[in-house]
């Protein structure tokens, strides 16, 4: 067993890919009631589309395309429209068939929630619009926002 990246870094990447499912091009997957992470993809001219993702138990990818790059999947046929529905169907069926239940991704102790300025991504002042983000402990922003402060 050779560890390539830390558990904390792996969790940050997983969290980013969960964002695709929760707020991005994969948001249709929320209906599956599974903890999922993944990424859609589409080539120029809509000749290929894919979705690659995972739960804690299963990883899978779906590619839709034609071997001839001159043949388009059709106007607007991107990863979320062409590949995601097949991936969702497979994952739902696989989890049901194998008896897998919803399992959250494990959050390592070294990952913290931290409030940042939603504009500058720095430490917020009391005037900043804010949002929460995850950080590996010790890597949270050290600079205070210079945009939202009283002069």
C-alpha positions, 0 to 999 in steps of 0.5 A: 500500500503506497499512499499517494495523497493525504486523506485530507486532500482526497476528502477535499477533492471528493467534496469538490466533486460532491459540489457537482452533484449538489449544485452543478451539472450533476444536480439531477442525481440528488433524487437518488438519495445517495452520497455521490460525487462526480464530473460531467464532460463534453467535447467541442461540437458535442461529439462525446459526453460522459459522466464519471462518479462514485459513491463510497461503494462503487465507482463508474463512468458512462461515455456516450459518443460515436467513433466518428468525430464528425458525428454530433450527439445533437445540439445541447447533448452534453454530459448532464443530458446524454451520459448522466441519466444512464449513469444514474440508472446504473448506480441506483440499480447497482446499489439496490441489487447489491444492498448498498445503503447511503453511506457518507464519505468519511471526513478526516479529523484534519479537515475543518469548516471555515467561514470566508469572504464570499467575494475575496475568499480571504478571512472575513471582516464583519462587513463581508458577505460570507460562505463556509468552505472546507480547509485542511487545518492550518491552510485556511486564509491568513489574509483579512479581506481588504475589500469589505472594510471601513476606511 
